């Protein structure tokens, strides 16, 4: 990674989230920081990296069957809301 002084605002935000994630092993803080970066700079390259890191955290902490059940529920909810309009 580049020197801290060379990073953009997005880069600094991503570096902080990444440090919480991997150095501190504070997944809750990392999720919050990644989410804030995405909300504040949705089109920055670091937002795309943050989305991938969030997915990595979800894959570690949420069991596979629970993730599948949630995805099916989301899809069914969307399909149901579209057919009633």
Buried (B, 14 or more C-beta within 10 A) or exposed (E): EEEEEEBEEBBBBBBBBBBBBEEEEBBEBBBEBBBBBBEEBEEBEBBEBBBEBBEBBBEEEEEEEEEEEEEEEEEEEEEEEEEEE
